[in-house]
């Protein structure tokens, strides 16, 4: 992304890139901290996902695969990736918010993290970690996958956790949601993104 000389003097917001395994509570954490983040001027991007609007999960904008591809070709996404058989897109509006000096929180993908870092080198990456037994309970309670699929997810997550990338803050969400919200807000204050 190129910036002209005049753009360098304008304030620039930072991307807050939240990742974690399915069932780690990213959506719950975003929802529970939404009021405080919004009051502090942090924008929260709404993802576009190729699943039906009736599906359980985050309040994403559900579209068909065909519509997603049309949007991608039209430049509607600042970032996009494919995971677990679905396409995910972060609207290009985040770039507008960042250029206006606003910080933006996105629900990202661990696999896409290196590309996101290239595009937003000063971003704050946060990985939600959950103890395996807690994650197993949450995934089973969700009812989206079979027991076998849940165990496969847990095995993949264990592999990813051992290779935790440097420069990624780890936020534990194994206990209460309130504690995770406090942890998130403290981390953002530490990064000087909140007062």
Residue pairs with C-beta under 8 A, 6 or more apart in sequence:
1 95
1 119
7 99
10 99
10 101
11 101
12 98
12 99
12 101
12 122
13 97
13 98
13 99
13 100
13 101
13 102
13 103
13 104
14 98
14 103
14 104
14 120
14 122
14 123
14 124
14 191
14 193
15 94
15 98
15 103
15 104
15 106
15 116
15 120
15 122
15 123
15 124
16 42
16 103
16 104
16 105
16 106
16 123
16 124
16 126
16 188
16 193
17 106
17 108
17 113
17 116
17 120
17 123
17 124
17 125
17 126
18 26
18 29
18 30
18 105
18 106
18 107
18 108
18 126
18 128
19 26
19 108
19 109
19 110
19 113
19 125
19 126
19 127
19 128
19 168
20 26
20 110
20 127
20 128
20 129
20 130
20 173
21 128
21 130
21 135
21 153
21 156
21 157
21 160
22 84
22 139
22 153
23 130
23 135
23 138
23 139
23 142
23 153
24 128
24 129
24 130
24 135
24 138
24 173
25 128
25 130
25 138
25 173
25 177
25 180
26 58
26 107
26 128
27 57
27 58
27 59
27 107
28 177
29 128
29 173
29 177
29 180
29 181
29 184
30 44
30 58
30 105
30 107
31 59
32 177
32 178
32 180
32 181
33 181
33 184
33 185
34 44
36 181
36 185
37 44
37 105
37 194
38 44
40 194
40 195
41 102
41 103
42 102
42 103
42 104
42 105
42 188
42 193
42 194
43 94
43 97
43 102
43 103
43 104
43 105
44 104
44 105
45 90
45 91
45 93
45 94
45 104
45 105
45 106
45 107
46 59
46 60
46 61
46 91
47 58
47 60
47 61
47 88
47 89
47 90
47 106
47 107
48 60
48 61
48 62
48 63
48 68
48 71
48 76
48 77
48 88
48 89
48 90
48 91
49 58
49 60
49 61
49 62
49 63
49 86
49 87
49 88
49 89
50 62
50 63
50 64
50 65
50 68
50 86
50 87
51 57
51 60
51 62
51 86
52 62
53 62
55 62
56 142
56 143
56 144
58 107
63 71
65 87
68 87
68 89
71 77
71 89
72 80
72 87
72 89
75 92
76 89
76 91
76 92
77 89
77 90
77 91
77 92
78 90
78 91
78 92
78 93
78 94
78 95
78 119
79 89
79 90
79 106
79 108
79 112
79 115
79 116
79 119
80 87
80 88
80 89
80 90
81 87
81 88
81 109
81 111
81 112
81 115
82 88
83 109
83 111
88 109
90 106
90 108
94 104
94 106
97 104
98 104
98 120
103 193
108 116
110 127
110 160
113 125
113 165
113 168
116 123
116 125
117 123
117 125
124 169
124 187
124 188
124 191
124 193
125 165
125 167
125 168
125 169
126 168
126 169
126 170
126 171
126 184
126 187
127 164
127 168
127 169
127 170
127 171
128 171
128 173
128 180
129 161
129 170
129 171
129 172
129 173
129 174
130 138
130 172
130 173
130 174
131 174
132 154
132 157
132 158
134 174
135 154
135 157
136 150
136 154
139 145
139 150
139 153
139 154
140 147
140 150
145 153
164 170
169 187
171 180
171 183
171 184
171 187
172 180
172 183
173 180
185 194
188 194
189 195
